[in-house]
């Protein structure tokens, strides 16, 4: 009997890979038509569209341990950000903050950048030293507060918080109030600093695809919805019953509740995001839309444009030759009027880049209402073993990130290896 894993997202695929390395038989079951869960890429009119703006932090310890980065052909963002700040007297409305540890010649520009004060820049160096000395276990084992409170305690100015930390980490957390736990902020800050932000050359979906290719043939059944699970038994929507040596639930929180017959999580248990994709001929590119491979942030968080990137500048294969692929993120929207949102984005971006934006073609809008589990200072990590022969994994059991999905998948595999 194989070990049955419900869900072929990053947690389930990671668990399956470690179990396979132990010599165990595994069978993954997923209702979707491809692996990956939320980590998917679709090809639309020759463009590679990730389901929401997603990146891989190369310093993630679990990813470094399991993934083959060379085979993914990772394409790297520059370390830093270009920040749009609409303020009277600021003629070009743009500021840059670069990482002088990655680009030493940028140190003077970074020191004089109006993103923050000189003491703020010194405090960032101190913050780097502080988080470098903490392991992941140490970070999540210490008392936590909100990210905003933590930044105030570190002495950062309101200028630095509102011009950098709120737009940058608000985009990471998918919430602008920075109520996310300070220990998760430390974890993200450390991994952004120690490694690179990257995407695979052929789309974020190449990450789960690589893990799927590492498994034996016939170990994944797609388009196979599951109706119910119990210890060592899975009942499919067709009525078929499967029995295994153990059952692993590697699905999101809402699906886990449904399969276990528990109350569904509330809407407040998740942070939302919406990603809108535009294309444009490369020859019509505005001069102000510079080719600098930086994530663009907006300090005006009441706008529809929160974060923007020309993803084809980072990974050219995301777009056909001679075309640009522009990704625009908007967070916090519980309901989306696609037409109205697209119109508002065009209006705002025309103010940024000029009339050529009116000619950008709208490719797709992805609204993801359960993009990330909320993770406040009092968040509790869930047990990975639910009963005899029944386990769970995924970022909803720990902290919201691809690293947590992979970490909990590995830990469940180790638990099963020591029991079954």
N, C-alpha and C positions, 0 to 999 in steps of 0.2 A: 504494500500500500504506500502510495506517495504521501508526502506532506502537501496538503492542499492550501494554497495561498489565494485568497480572494482579493483581487486588485493587482493589476500589472503596471502600477505607477512606480515611482522611484523607490519607495519603501519596499514594495513587494518584489521588484526585480533585484534589489540589493539583497534581501533576505534569501531569495532563490539562488543567487550566485554563491553566497557563502555556504548555503546548505549543499549545493552541488559540489563545491570544493571539499566538503566533508564526505562526499560519496553518497549523499542522500538523493533519493528520487523526489522530484518536485513536480507539481502541476499547478500552474497559475490559471485563474479564471477571471475574465474581465468582460464586462458588458459592452465595452467600446470595440471599434473595428481596428484599433491599433494600440500598441503599448504606449505608456508614458503618463497616463492620467492627465494632470494639468500641464505637463511638460510635453507639448505637441507642436509640430510645425506642419502647416498646410501649404501646398503650392497652388497659387491663384494667379492665373494669367501670366505665368512665368515668374512670379514673385514668391519668395518664401516668407510666409507670415507665421510667426510664432503666436501662440494663443495667449496674447498679452505680452507686454514687454518683459523679457526675462534675460538674466545674465547668469553666468557661472563665475563664482569667485574662486580663482585657482588655488588659493591658500586653504580652502576648506579641507580639513584633515581627512574626512571620510572620502571625499572625491579624489584626493591625491592617492589614497590607498587603493582604490578600486578601479578608477577610470584610466584609460590609455589616452593621455592628452595629445600625444603625437598623432594618433589615428584620428582624433577629432579635428585636427588641424585648426586649433583655436586661433581666433582673430581677436586682437586686444584693443580695448579702449585705452586712451591716454588717462593717466592718473590725475584727476582733477575735475574741474567743471567750468563751464561758461555760464554765467548767471545774468539773466535779464532782470534789470531793476529799473522800473519806471519811476523816475524821480525828477522833480523840477530842477533845472540847471545841469542835469546829466544828459549831455547831448546825444551820445550814442547808445545809452541805456544798457551797456554791456560791461561786465566785470569778469575777470578770470581768476581762478585760484588753482594753481598747479602744485604738484607734489615735488618739492625740491630734492627729496630723497631719491626719486626716480629720474628727475631732470635737474641736475645740479645747476645748470645755467639759468634756471628759472628762479633762483633764490631771491634775486633783487626784485623781480616782478612780484613775487609772492609777498615779500616783506612790505612793499608799498601798496599792495592791492587794497582798495577801499572796502573789500568784503568784510574785513574786521580790523581791529586795532593792532598795533605792534604787540602789546601784551597778549592779545588773543593768539597770535602766531606762536608766541613762546609757550602759551598754555597748551597748544596742540602738540608741541614737541614733548611736553611733560605728560600729556595724555598718552602719547605713543609709548613712552617709557613705562608708564603704569600698566597698560594692557599687555605689553610684550611679556611681562613677568607673570602673567596669569594663564593657566591652562583653561581649557573649556570647562572642565569639572569645577575648577576654582571659581570661575566667573559665575556659573549658575548655582554654586553652592553658597554664595555670600548673600547677605541681606540686600534687598533691592529697593529702589525708589523709582519714580518716573524718570524718563530720559530728560525732560525739561528741568526737573528739580536737580538732577545730577549735574547738568550743564551749568546751572546757576551756582551750585556748590563748588564747581571747579573754577568759578570766577569768570566765565565767558560773558562778554558784553551782550546786550540785547541786539546790537548791530550784527555781531557774529552769528547769533542764534537765528535771527530773522533773515539774514542774507545767505547763510550757508547751511547751518544744521537743520533748520526747519524745512527748506525746500529739498535738501539732499536726503536726509534721513526720513523726512515725511514721505518721500517717494519710496524709500526702502520699506518702511513700516506700513505704508498706505494709510497713514493718518497724520494730520498736520498739528494736532495738539501735543504731540510727543508724550503721550501718556504711556507709551510702550515701556516695558521694564528696562531699567538702566543696565542690567547685566546682559540683556540682549543687544543693547546699543554697544556695549563694550566688545561683545563678540563680533558684531558686524564691523565696527571700526577697526579692530585688529586685523580682520581678514581682508578688508579693503586695503589696509596699509601694507600688509606682508606680501600680498600677491597682486594679481591683476584681475580686472573685470573683463570677461571675455564671452564670446559666443562661438560655437562650432561653425566652421565655414559653411556648412549646409543646413544650419538651423539648430535651434535648441533641442528639437526632437531627436537629433543624432545621439544625444546622451543616453536616453532609455533604449534606443535602438541598439547601441553598442552592447549594453548589458543583456538585451534579449538575444543577441547573436552569440553570446558566451554560453548560452544554455543549450541542452540537447534538443534535437528536433522533437516535436510533439509534446513539449513540456509547457506550452502556452495555448490555451483555448480562448479565442476572442469571440466577440458577439455572443457571449454566454452569460446572461444575467443570472444573478443568484437571488433566491427568494428568502432563504433563512439559513442560519448556521447554528451549530451547537458543538459541543466537544466532539471532535473527530468526525463530524458529519456536516455535509453541505447539501442543501436542497436547491436545485436549479429552478428557474421560473417555469421550465417545461415539466416539472414534477420529478425529473430524474434525481436520484440520491447518490451522492458520492461519499465514500468513507476513506479516511486517511489515517496515518499514524498521529497526525496533529493537524489543526486548522489554524491558519494565521489570517487575521483580518488586517488587510493593508489598504484600507479605503479611507475616504474623508470622514469627518465626524458625523455628518448627516447620514451617510450611507451606513456607517457602523451602527448608529442608533436604530435605524430601520431594520437591519439584519438581526440585531439582538433584541428587538421588540421594546426598545427604550424610547423615552420622549425625545423628539427631535431638538437639536440645539436652536436657540433663538437667533434672529438676524444679527443681534448685537454681539454674537460670538465670533463674527467674522469682519474683516476689513475688506472693502470693495475696491475694485479698480476697473477702469474702462480704457481700452487701447484703440486708437483710431489710426488706420494706415492710409497714407496718401502716396501717389506716385507722381513723378514729374520728369520730363525730358532733361537730361543733364545739361543740355545747352541753354536751358532757361533758368539755371540756378542763379539766385540773387547773390550779389557780391557780399552781402552781410551774412549769408548762410555759409560761413567759412568751413573749409575742409580741415578741421583740426582734431577730429576723432574724440571730441569731448562731449559728455552728456550736457545738455542745455537745461538749465533750471529756471523757474520763474518765481521770484520772491512774492509776487502778488497771488496769494493762494486762493483768492475769491474768483480768479479767472478760470476759464475752462482749460487752458493750457497749463499744465503743471510741470511736466518734464517732456523733453523732445530730443530725438536723436535721428540723424540721417544714418540708418542702420546699414545702408549699402556702402557708406564710407568706411565702416568698420569691417564688414564682410561683403565684398563685392558680389559674391554669388547669390546673395539675397535678392538681387534685381537683375533683369535682363540687361545686356550691354546697352549703354547709352541712356539708362534710366536711373533715377534716384528712388529710393524707398525711405519714406519719412514715417517715423513712429511717434505718435503723440499720446501721452498718458494723462488721464483725468481721474482723480480719485474721489471717493466719498459719495458717489452717485448711487442711490439705491434703485432708481428707475431711470431708464435712458430713452429719450426721444432721439433716435439716430439722426434724423434729418435736421432737427433743431441744433443738436450738438455739433454736427458737421458744419453747419452754417456759422455757428458761434466761433468754432475753431478757425475757420477761414478768415472771419473778420479780425480776430485777435492776431493771427499770424500775418495778415496783410499789414497790420500796424508794425509788426516786427520786421518784415522782409520786403514789403512792397507789393505792387499790384500783380506780379507774376504768380502769387499764391492763388489768385482767383482761378488760375488754370490748372491747379493741382487736381488730379483725379482721385476721388475717394474709392479706395479698394474694399475696405471692410472695417467694421467696428466690432470689437470683442468686449462685451460687458461680462465681467467675472464677479458675481456677487459674493462668492466664497473664496476669494483669492488667497487670503491668509487667515489663520486663526488669530484672534486678538490675543495679546500676551502682555498683561499688566504686571505690576510689581508683586501681586499676590498669586500669580499663576502657579498651579500645581501640576507637576509632571504626572501623567497617568501610569498605572501599573502596566507592564508589558505582558504579564500573564493574567488572564481573566479566569482561568479555571484549569482543571485537569485536561490537557490536550488542546486548550484554546488560548490563543495569543493575539496580540494586536501590535501594530507598528505604524509609524507615520508621523509627520510633524505635529499633528494635533495632539499627540501624546507627550510631546516635549516642548520644543520652541519652533516658531515658524520659519523654516528654511529648508533648502534642499539637503544641507548637511544633516539636519535633524532627521529627515526622512531616511537618509542612508544610515545614519548612526543607529536609529531604533531598529531598522531592518537587520543590521549586523548583530545587534544585541539579542534580538529574538532568535536568530539563527544559532547563536552561541548557547542560548538557554535550551533550545530544542536539542542541540547536539549533546548537551550534558544530561538530558532527561530521557529522550526517546531511545 
